[in-house]
Amino acid sequence: MGKSKNYYAIAGAFWCMLFSLISFYWASGGMLGVKTLGGIMYQKALEREDSFIAIVWITGLIKLAGGFFLLLLLRKWSKLVNRTLYFIALIGGILLFLYGLVNFGTIFLSVTGYISLQIENFAAMWRLFFWEPFWMLGGALFILSAFKFSK
């Protein structure tokens, strides 16, 4: 890409790798921060059920793969590969952003009393002010990476 580095892709790769480390920590038995997830996620983490722990390992690997994927956007490839990478990054970013936005909206409706969720206030506040915006940040980084890559 010459002088025009895709700093969004680098930031997005860092975001993915940081997020994967959190998953790996929790999958390994670490409990710091798990209570911020609340609800069934917190309960499953306490129970340490094998299938749930396997899912946490797999999500960590997927997050790590997302970081390596974004690093592919740091150079140009063939036209077909470039278009494919662009659309994967764009669609992935939209899905990540929407995931955080929908969760944010749902938890906000719960906190304001419009719907009932089984999540304690501590976790709801963490989800509103950290986790869901963190998901949206990742989505935005994927989307911006795709736009920067396409130029």
Summary of the structure (lengths in Angstrom):
residues: 151
radius of gyration: 17.2
end to end distance: 9.7
largest distance: 52.4
contacts: 468
relative contact order: 0.18
helix: 80%
strand: 0%
